Amino acid sequence: MKTFIRKTLSLAFIVIVVATSSLAQRVVTGTVYRGGELAAGVTVEAHKGSTMMTSFDGKYEVTVDAKSKWLKFTFIDDSERLPIEGNTSNEIDFAFDGNIPSSNGKNEGGDINLQTAEELIRSQNTEFRDELSLYNEFFKQEDYESALPHWKKVYNKFPKSTLNIYIHGVKMYQSFIDNANTKEEKEQFFNELMNIFDKRMKYFSQRGFVQGRKGTAYLKYQLDATNNLESEELKEVGKSSYEWLSESVKEMGNETETPVLVLFMQTSGQLFRMGELPKETVVVNYEKCNSIINSVIAENADAEKVEKIKKIQPVIERIFGASGAADCEALVNIFTPQFQEKGDDIDFVKSMLRRLRRAKCDEMELFAQATERLYELEPSAEAAFNMAHRYLKQDDAEKAKEYYIQAMEQETDQELLSSYYYEYAYFIYAKENALSEARSFARKALDINPNYCQALILIGDIYVAGSRSFSDDDFVKATVFWVAVDYFDRARSGEECAIDAAQKVSTYKKYFPNKEEGFFRGITEEGKNYKVEGWINETTKIRF
């Protein structure tokens, strides 16, 4: 009987301990702030509890034990512990600088000073003077690691002191991203970079300009070759960047920076192809870009600015033409009265034909009339090129080929010649399936312009098409996708092709060789050089 009682009491004790243990744990939630802003990329660790990382909303949720002594908040190299012994609240907010915004948007800590640099110097604020001096000195030496802690103090405590803290902050964090050792580290730096843009708008306005810079940086780093994004992720990247770039173009008008115009048009076309933007909006955006370009050229007030914007005009037209959203009827309605008035103006006819061709409107009667007129006025390389297009649309491949060759033989302008090589390469790839010859002409285009992203994509597409008949061995056939993705990766650096190239990487990396099959063949070391033989004859890197 005593034994039975002892066992019963022991069992009861165990149940109580387990129950007490489960009751001792609780879930703590909260929001993390940096410089009065929601902080993303912060690792929140509970002593004797769980760990998680905050997202863009700054929210966290961790499990805390009864014996937990602290919560630890870490952002890159900045780490703070918050004692929680005796704190029974299940909602604990935290700010690295002690300034937690209240519901009315004001900082409860009261430690943020909103004076300008002139006011701070006049009031002999030694903390500002010393920290600014130290960070500036290290920044000038490009010693960003040493500059960072001093910059942070100025950035967090004196956010309205000088615009330079934001300009310099962007430069430093871009350097940190470029030199980051891990994907996690890169993501943390990237999140802080985005916060810098947002905070600059909060304290210094210039919203249109900053949104353009933010959208440009966002695309640059989100479409980085190391970010293998899936289709839905690419769609979200496109939507976010389009929102910022669109606002920038609207606010800045003729003062819009040229990279912003290019990326605005690029994201417009890409979102249309993804089903996220109507065709009419893309046409409106194209006309908006052209209106800005033509206004800047007409004003002719700044020679350097005019030169820059002239360079992007054909790029904008090319993007619009490739978007699939070009409304030929609208363009014909615009150009028909102009052609009737200026049909003898060689420069106008050339410009109109380029725009119609890039918008894939070369089947329209206006294009045929203008092509013949240009050939009458000036039987030049460009006129021959347009004739090639005309015959191509009439399904007369032999005649088209004749004029393509004539155009390539006559053209002396290297930029135009590069585009002719590319177009001819695409023509014989699509019409004749002449893969090796098409690659040869695409390479000629790249010899002139190594950054010709459309030519890089074409070679990748050629290899994808060639993979089907490359080998009877499935593993060897799959290695062709290593080389194809190499070219798509290179094409990402081109503003016009970044999103399209990223999509192709996402699609075709799925066809990489099987790791197990590679093991049986002794091909296991990822990153090691591998030669794809045969007509492809290119060296790539092993990856699975």
C-alpha positions as CSV (number, residue, x, y, z in Angstrom):
1,M,0.0,0.0,0.0
2,K,2.8,2.4,0.9
3,T,4.5,1.6,-2.4
4,F,1.3,2.3,-4.3
5,I,0.9,5.7,-2.5
6,R,4.5,6.6,-3.2
7,K,4.1,5.8,-6.9
8,T,0.9,7.8,-7.1
9,L,2.5,10.8,-5.4
10,S,5.5,10.6,-7.8
11,L,3.2,10.5,-10.8
12,A,1.2,13.4,-9.5
13,F,4.5,15.4,-9.0
14,I,5.6,14.7,-12.6
15,V,2.2,15.8,-13.9
16,I,2.4,19.0,-11.8
17,V,6.0,19.7,-13.0
18,V,5.0,19.2,-16.7
19,A,1.9,21.4,-16.2
20,T,3.9,24.1,-14.5
21,S,6.5,24.0,-17.2
22,S,4.0,24.4,-19.9
23,L,2.3,27.3,-18.0
24,A,5.7,28.9,-17.5
25,Q,6.2,29.5,-21.2
26,R,4.5,32.5,-22.9
27,V,4.5,34.2,-26.2
28,V,5.8,37.7,-26.4
29,T,5.1,39.9,-29.4
30,G,6.2,43.4,-30.3
31,T,7.6,45.8,-32.9
32,V,11.2,46.8,-33.4
33,Y,12.3,50.3,-34.5
34,R,15.5,51.9,-35.8
35,G,15.7,55.7,-35.9
36,G,11.9,56.0,-35.4
37,E,11.2,53.6,-38.4
38,L,10.0,50.0,-38.5
39,A,13.1,47.8,-38.5
40,A,13.3,44.8,-40.9
41,G,16.0,42.2,-40.8
42,V,16.5,42.3,-37.0
43,T,17.1,39.0,-35.3
44,V,15.1,38.7,-32.0
45,E,16.3,36.1,-29.6
46,A,14.7,35.2,-26.2
47,H,17.0,33.9,-23.5
48,K,16.0,30.3,-23.0
49,G,13.4,30.8,-25.7
50,S,12.9,31.0,-29.5
51,T,14.5,33.2,-32.2
52,M,13.1,34.9,-35.3
53,M,13.9,37.7,-37.7
54,T,11.6,40.7,-38.3
55,S,10.2,41.5,-41.8
56,F,9.3,44.9,-43.3
57,D,6.6,45.5,-40.6
58,G,9.2,45.2,-37.8
59,K,7.0,42.7,-36.0
60,Y,8.3,39.7,-34.0
61,E,6.9,36.8,-32.0
62,V,9.0,34.7,-29.7
63,T,8.4,32.1,-27.0
64,V,9.7,33.1,-23.6
65,D,10.5,30.9,-20.6
66,A,9.8,31.8,-17.0
67,K,13.6,31.8,-16.5
68,S,14.3,34.1,-19.5
69,K,16.3,37.0,-18.4
70,W,16.5,39.1,-21.6
71,L,15.5,39.6,-25.2
72,K,18.4,40.2,-27.6
73,F,17.9,42.4,-30.7
74,T,20.7,42.1,-33.4
75,F,20.9,44.1,-36.6
76,I,24.2,43.3,-38.5
77,D,26.9,44.5,-36.1
78,D,24.5,46.3,-33.7
79,S,23.3,44.2,-30.8
80,E,21.3,45.2,-27.7
81,R,19.8,43.2,-24.8
82,L,16.6,44.2,-23.1
83,P,16.2,42.8,-19.6
84,I,12.7,41.2,-19.1
85,E,13.0,39.7,-15.6
86,G,9.9,40.7,-13.7
87,N,8.3,42.0,-16.9
88,T,5.0,40.0,-17.3
89,S,3.8,41.9,-20.3
90,N,3.2,39.8,-23.5
91,E,3.8,42.9,-25.7
92,I,7.2,44.4,-25.7
93,D,8.3,47.0,-28.3
94,F,12.0,47.9,-28.7
95,A,14.0,50.7,-30.3
96,F,17.7,50.6,-30.8
97,D,18.0,54.3,-30.0
98,G,15.3,54.2,-27.2
99,N,12.8,56.2,-29.3
100,I,9.6,54.2,-29.7
101,P,7.0,56.1,-31.7
102,S,3.7,56.4,-30.0
103,S,0.3,56.3,-31.8
104,N,0.5,60.0,-32.6
105,G,3.9,59.5,-34.3
106,K,6.0,61.3,-31.8
107,N,9.0,59.7,-30.1
108,E,8.5,58.8,-26.5
109,G,12.2,58.7,-25.8
110,G,12.5,62.4,-26.7
111,D,16.2,61.8,-27.7
112,I,15.8,62.8,-31.4
113,N,17.0,66.3,-32.2
114,L,15.4,67.8,-35.3
115,Q,17.7,70.8,-35.6
116,T,19.7,71.5,-38.8
117,A,23.5,71.3,-38.9
118,E,23.8,75.1,-38.8
119,E,21.5,75.3,-35.7
120,L,23.4,72.4,-34.0
121,I,26.8,74.1,-34.6
122,R,25.4,77.4,-33.5
123,S,24.2,75.9,-30.3
124,Q,27.6,74.2,-29.8
125,N,26.2,70.7,-29.7
126,T,29.5,68.8,-29.1
127,E,28.0,65.4,-29.6
128,F,26.8,66.2,-33.1
129,R,30.0,68.0,-34.0
130,D,32.3,65.2,-32.8
131,E,30.2,62.3,-34.3
132,L,29.8,64.2,-37.6
133,S,33.5,65.0,-37.8
134,L,34.6,61.4,-37.0
135,Y,32.2,59.8,-39.5
136,N,33.1,62.3,-42.2
137,E,36.8,61.7,-41.8
138,F,36.5,57.9,-42.1
139,F,34.0,58.3,-45.0
140,K,36.5,60.4,-47.0
141,Q,39.0,57.6,-46.5
142,E,36.4,55.1,-47.7
143,D,36.8,53.3,-44.4
144,Y,33.1,52.6,-44.1
145,E,33.4,50.1,-41.3
146,S,35.0,52.7,-39.0
147,A,32.6,55.4,-40.2
148,L,29.5,53.4,-39.6
149,P,29.1,53.6,-35.7
150,H,29.6,57.4,-35.9
151,W,27.3,57.8,-38.9
152,K,24.6,55.8,-37.0
153,K,24.6,58.2,-34.1
154,V,24.2,61.2,-36.4
155,Y,21.6,59.3,-38.5
156,N,19.5,58.2,-35.5
157,K,19.8,61.2,-33.2
158,F,20.1,64.1,-35.7
159,P,18.0,62.9,-38.7
160,K,17.4,66.4,-40.0
161,S,20.9,67.8,-39.6
162,T,22.2,67.3,-43.1
163,L,21.2,65.7,-46.4
164,N,24.7,64.1,-46.6
165,I,23.9,61.5,-43.9
166,Y,21.5,60.0,-46.4
167,I,23.7,60.4,-49.5
168,H,26.7,58.9,-47.6
169,G,24.5,56.2,-46.0
170,V,23.3,55.0,-49.4
171,K,26.9,54.8,-50.7
172,M,28.1,52.9,-47.6
173,Y,25.3,50.4,-47.5
174,Q,25.6,49.8,-51.3
175,S,29.3,49.0,-50.6
176,F,28.3,46.7,-47.7
177,I,25.8,44.8,-49.9
178,D,28.4,44.4,-52.7
179,N,30.9,43.0,-50.3
180,A,28.6,40.9,-48.1
181,N,29.7,37.4,-47.3
182,T,26.4,35.7,-46.9
183,K,22.9,36.0,-48.3
184,E,21.5,36.8,-44.8
185,E,24.0,39.6,-44.4
186,K,23.2,41.0,-47.8
187,E,19.5,41.0,-47.0
188,Q,20.1,42.9,-43.8
189,F,22.2,45.6,-45.5
190,F,19.6,45.8,-48.3
191,N,16.7,46.4,-45.8
192,E,18.7,49.1,-44.1
193,L,19.3,50.7,-47.5
194,M,15.6,50.9,-48.2
195,N,15.0,52.4,-44.7
196,I,17.6,55.2,-45.6
197,F,15.6,56.2,-48.6
198,D,12.3,56.2,-46.6
199,K,13.8,58.2,-43.8
200,R,15.3,60.7,-46.2
201,M,11.8,61.4,-47.7
202,K,10.4,61.8,-44.2
203,Y,12.9,64.5,-43.1
204,F,14.0,66.1,-46.4
205,S,11.1,65.5,-48.8
206,Q,12.3,65.4,-52.4
207,R,9.9,62.4,-52.7
208,G,9.9,62.2,-56.5
209,F,13.7,62.1,-56.8
210,V,14.2,59.7,-53.9
211,Q,11.5,57.3,-55.0
212,G,13.3,57.0,-58.3
213,R,16.6,56.3,-56.6
214,K,14.9,53.8,-54.3
215,G,13.2,52.0,-57.2
216,T,16.4,51.8,-59.1
217,A,18.4,50.4,-56.2
218,Y,15.6,48.0,-55.3
219,L,15.6,46.5,-58.8
220,K,19.4,46.4,-58.9
221,Y,19.8,44.3,-55.8
222,Q,16.6,42.3,-56.0
223,L,17.4,41.1,-59.5
224,D,21.0,40.4,-58.5
225,A,22.3,37.1,-60.0
226,T,22.6,35.6,-56.5
227,N,18.8,36.1,-55.9
228,N,17.2,33.2,-57.8
229,L,13.7,34.5,-57.5
230,E,10.6,32.5,-58.6
231,S,7.9,33.9,-60.9
232,E,5.6,35.2,-58.1
233,E,8.6,36.8,-56.3
234,L,9.6,38.5,-59.6
235,K,6.1,39.8,-60.0
236,E,6.1,41.4,-56.5
237,V,9.5,42.9,-57.2
238,G,8.1,44.4,-60.4
239,K,5.0,45.8,-58.7
240,S,6.9,47.4,-55.9
241,S,9.5,49.0,-58.1
242,Y,6.9,50.2,-60.6
243,E,5.0,52.0,-57.9
244,W,8.1,53.9,-56.8
245,L,9.3,54.6,-60.4
246,S,5.9,55.7,-61.5
247,E,5.6,58.2,-58.7
248,S,9.1,59.5,-59.5
249,V,8.2,60.1,-63.2
250,K,5.0,61.8,-62.2
251,E,6.6,64.1,-59.7
252,M,9.9,64.9,-61.6
253,G,8.5,65.3,-65.1
254,N,11.3,66.7,-67.4
255,E,13.7,66.4,-64.5
256,T,13.3,62.6,-64.2
257,E,16.7,60.8,-64.2
258,T,17.4,58.7,-67.3
259,P,17.8,55.4,-65.5
260,V,14.4,55.9,-63.9
261,L,12.8,56.4,-67.3
262,V,14.3,53.3,-68.7
263,L,13.3,51.1,-65.7
264,F,9.9,52.7,-65.6
265,M,9.3,51.6,-69.1
266,Q,10.9,48.2,-68.5
267,T,8.7,47.4,-65.5
268,S,5.7,48.6,-67.4
269,G,6.3,46.1,-70.1
270,Q,7.2,43.3,-67.8
271,L,4.1,43.8,-65.6
272,F,1.9,43.8,-68.8
273,R,3.4,40.5,-69.8
274,M,2.7,39.1,-66.3
275,G,-0.9,40.2,-66.6
276,E,-0.5,42.9,-63.9
277,L,-0.9,46.0,-66.0
278,P,-3.3,46.8,-68.9
279,K,-2.0,47.5,-72.4
280,E,-3.5,51.0,-72.3
281,T,-1.3,51.9,-69.3
282,V,1.8,50.8,-71.0
283,V,1.0,52.9,-74.1
284,V,0.3,55.9,-71.9
285,N,3.6,55.3,-70.1
286,Y,5.5,55.1,-73.4
287,E,4.0,58.4,-74.6
288,K,4.8,59.9,-71.2
289,C,8.5,58.9,-71.6
290,N,8.6,60.2,-75.1
291,S,7.0,63.5,-74.1
292,I,9.7,64.0,-71.5
293,I,12.5,63.1,-73.9
294,N,11.2,65.4,-76.6
295,S,10.7,68.3,-74.2
296,V,14.3,68.0,-72.9
297,I,15.7,67.8,-76.4
298,A,13.5,70.8,-77.5
299,E,14.6,72.9,-74.6
300,N,18.2,72.2,-75.3
301,A,19.2,74.0,-72.1
302,D,21.7,71.5,-70.8
303,A,24.0,69.9,-73.5
304,E,25.1,67.1,-71.2
305,K,21.5,66.3,-70.2
306,V,20.3,66.3,-73.9
307,E,23.1,63.9,-74.8
308,K,22.2,61.5,-72.1
309,I,18.5,61.5,-72.9
310,K,19.1,61.1,-76.6
311,K,21.0,57.9,-75.8
312,I,18.0,56.4,-74.0
313,Q,15.4,57.3,-76.7
314,P,16.1,54.2,-78.8
315,V,16.2,52.1,-75.6
316,I,12.7,53.3,-74.6
317,E,11.4,52.6,-78.1
318,R,13.0,49.1,-78.1
319,I,11.5,48.2,-74.7
320,F,8.1,49.4,-75.9
321,G,8.3,47.5,-79.1
322,A,9.3,44.3,-77.2
323,S,6.6,44.7,-74.5
324,G,3.8,43.3,-76.6
325,A,1.6,46.2,-75.5
326,A,2.4,48.5,-78.4
327,D,-0.9,49.7,-79.9
328,C,-0.1,50.0,-83.6
329,E,-3.5,51.6,-84.4
330,A,-2.7,54.5,-81.9
331,L,0.9,54.9,-83.3
332,V,-0.4,54.9,-86.9
333,N,-3.0,57.6,-86.0
334,I,-0.2,59.7,-84.5
335,F,2.3,59.3,-87.4
336,T,0.1,59.3,-90.5
337,P,-0.6,63.1,-90.5
338,Q,3.1,63.7,-89.6
339,F,4.3,61.5,-92.5
340,Q,2.0,63.3,-94.9
341,E,3.5,66.6,-93.8
342,K,7.2,65.5,-93.4
343,G,7.5,62.6,-95.9
344,D,10.6,64.2,-97.5
345,D,12.4,64.6,-94.2
346,I,14.9,61.7,-94.1
347,D,15.6,62.0,-90.4
348,F,11.9,62.0,-89.5
349,V,11.1,59.0,-91.8
350,K,14.0,57.1,-90.2
351,S,12.8,57.9,-86.7
352,M,9.2,57.0,-87.4
353,L,10.2,53.7,-89.0
354,R,12.4,52.8,-86.0
355,R,9.5,53.4,-83.6
356,L,7.0,51.5,-85.7
357,R,9.4,48.6,-86.1
358,R,10.2,48.4,-82.4
359,A,6.5,48.5,-81.6
360,K,6.2,45.6,-84.1
361,C,4.0,47.6,-86.4
362,D,5.9,46.8,-89.5
363,E,2.8,45.1,-91.1
364,M,0.9,48.4,-91.2
365,E,0.5,50.1,-94.6
366,L,2.1,53.2,-93.2
367,F,5.3,51.2,-92.5
368,A,5.3,49.9,-96.1
369,Q,4.8,53.4,-97.6
370,A,7.5,54.9,-95.4
371,T,10.0,52.1,-96.1
372,E,9.6,52.6,-99.9
373,R,9.9,56.3,-99.5
374,L,13.1,56.1,-97.5
375,Y,14.6,53.7,-100.0
376,E,13.8,56.3,-102.7
377,L,15.2,59.2,-100.8
378,E,18.3,57.3,-99.5
379,P,19.0,53.7,-100.5
380,S,21.2,53.4,-97.3
381,A,21.9,50.5,-95.0
382,E,19.0,51.5,-92.7
383,A,16.7,51.7,-95.7
384,A,17.8,48.2,-96.7
385,F,17.2,47.0,-93.2
386,N,13.6,48.4,-93.2
387,M,13.1,46.7,-96.6
388,A,14.2,43.4,-95.0
389,H,11.5,43.9,-92.3
390,R,8.9,44.6,-94.9
391,Y,9.6,41.4,-96.9
392,L,9.9,39.4,-93.7
393,K,6.3,40.5,-92.8
394,Q,5.2,39.4,-96.3
395,D,6.8,35.9,-95.6
396,D,9.3,36.4,-98.4
397,A,12.3,35.1,-96.4
398,E,14.7,35.0,-99.4
399,K,14.1,38.7,-100.2
400,A,14.3,39.6,-96.6
401,K,17.6,37.8,-96.3
402,E,19.0,39.7,-99.3
403,Y,18.2,43.1,-97.8
404,Y,19.5,42.1,-94.3
405,I,22.8,41.2,-95.9
406,Q,22.9,44.4,-97.9
407,A,22.2,46.4,-94.7
408,M,25.0,44.6,-92.8
409,E,27.5,45.1,-95.6
410,Q,26.7,48.8,-96.0
411,E,26.3,50.0,-92.4
412,T,29.2,52.0,-90.9
413,D,27.6,53.1,-87.6
414,Q,28.7,50.5,-85.1
415,E,25.7,50.8,-82.9
416,L,23.3,50.2,-85.7
417,L,25.5,47.4,-87.2
418,S,25.3,45.7,-83.8
419,S,21.5,45.8,-83.9
420,Y,21.5,44.5,-87.5
421,Y,23.6,41.6,-86.5
422,Y,21.3,40.8,-83.6
423,E,18.1,41.1,-85.8
424,Y,19.6,38.9,-88.5
425,A,20.7,36.3,-85.9
426,Y,17.1,36.3,-84.5
427,F,15.7,36.0,-88.1
428,I,17.8,32.9,-89.0
429,Y,17.2,31.4,-85.6
430,A,13.4,31.8,-85.7
431,K,12.9,31.2,-89.5
432,E,15.6,28.7,-90.4
433,N,16.5,27.1,-87.0
434,A,20.1,27.8,-88.0
435,L,21.4,27.7,-84.4
436,S,25.1,27.8,-85.0
437,E,25.0,30.5,-87.6
438,A,22.5,32.5,-85.5
439,R,24.9,32.3,-82.5
440,S,27.7,33.5,-84.8
441,F,25.9,36.7,-85.7
442,A,24.7,37.2,-82.1
443,R,28.4,37.0,-81.1
444,K,29.2,39.7,-83.7
445,A,26.7,41.9,-82.1
446,L,28.4,41.3,-78.7
447,D,31.8,42.0,-80.2
448,I,30.6,45.5,-80.8
449,N,28.6,45.9,-77.7
450,P,29.5,43.3,-75.0
451,N,26.6,44.4,-72.8
452,Y,23.9,43.9,-75.6
453,C,21.5,42.1,-73.3
454,Q,19.1,41.0,-76.0
455,A,22.0,39.3,-77.8
456,L,22.9,37.5,-74.6
457,I,19.4,36.3,-74.1
458,L,19.2,35.1,-77.7
459,I,22.3,32.9,-77.3
460,G,20.8,31.5,-74.1
461,D,17.6,30.8,-76.1
462,I,19.6,29.2,-78.9
463,Y,21.2,26.8,-76.4
464,V,17.9,26.0,-74.8
465,A,16.6,25.1,-78.3
466,G,19.7,23.2,-79.2
467,S,19.6,21.1,-76.0
468,R,16.8,19.0,-77.4
469,S,19.1,17.4,-80.0
470,F,22.5,18.0,-78.3
471,S,23.0,14.4,-77.0
472,D,21.2,11.1,-76.4
473,D,22.6,11.2,-72.9
474,D,20.1,13.1,-70.6
475,F,22.8,14.2,-68.2
476,V,25.0,15.7,-71.0
477,K,21.9,17.3,-72.5
478,A,21.1,18.9,-69.2
479,T,24.6,20.4,-68.9
480,V,23.6,22.7,-71.8
481,F,21.3,24.6,-69.4
482,W,24.3,25.5,-67.3
483,V,25.6,27.5,-70.3
484,A,22.2,28.9,-71.2
485,V,21.7,30.2,-67.7
486,D,25.2,31.7,-67.8
487,Y,24.0,34.0,-70.6
488,F,20.7,34.8,-69.0
489,D,22.6,35.7,-65.8
490,R,24.9,38.1,-67.8
491,A,21.8,39.7,-69.4
492,R,20.5,40.6,-66.0
493,S,22.9,43.5,-65.8
494,G,21.1,45.2,-68.7
495,E,18.3,47.5,-67.5
496,E,16.1,46.6,-70.5
497,C,16.5,42.9,-69.9
498,A,16.8,42.5,-66.1
499,I,13.4,41.2,-65.3
500,D,13.0,39.0,-68.5
501,A,16.5,37.5,-67.9
502,A,15.7,36.8,-64.2
503,Q,12.5,35.0,-65.3
504,K,14.5,32.8,-67.7
505,V,17.0,32.0,-65.0
506,S,14.2,31.0,-62.7
507,T,12.7,28.8,-65.5
508,Y,15.7,27.0,-66.8
509,K,17.7,26.4,-63.7
510,K,15.1,23.7,-63.0
511,Y,16.6,21.7,-65.8
512,F,20.1,21.6,-64.4
513,P,21.6,18.1,-64.2
514,N,20.7,15.7,-61.4
515,K,23.1,15.7,-58.4
516,E,22.8,12.0,-57.9
517,E,23.6,11.3,-61.6
518,G,26.5,13.7,-61.3
519,F,27.8,11.7,-58.3
520,F,27.9,8.5,-60.3
521,R,29.8,10.3,-63.1
522,G,32.3,11.7,-60.7
523,I,31.0,15.3,-61.3
524,T,30.4,16.5,-57.8
525,E,32.4,19.7,-57.0
526,E,30.0,22.6,-57.5
527,G,31.7,25.7,-58.9
528,K,34.3,23.7,-60.7
529,N,34.8,24.4,-64.4
530,Y,33.1,22.0,-66.9
531,K,33.4,22.0,-70.7
532,V,30.3,21.5,-72.7
533,E,31.7,19.9,-75.9
534,G,30.2,19.6,-79.4
535,W,29.1,22.7,-81.4
536,I,28.4,24.6,-78.2
537,N,32.1,24.3,-77.1
538,E,31.8,26.5,-74.0
539,T,33.2,26.3,-70.4
540,T,30.7,26.7,-67.6
541,K,30.5,26.0,-63.9
542,I,29.1,22.8,-62.3
543,R,25.9,23.4,-60.2
544,F,22.9,21.3,-59.2
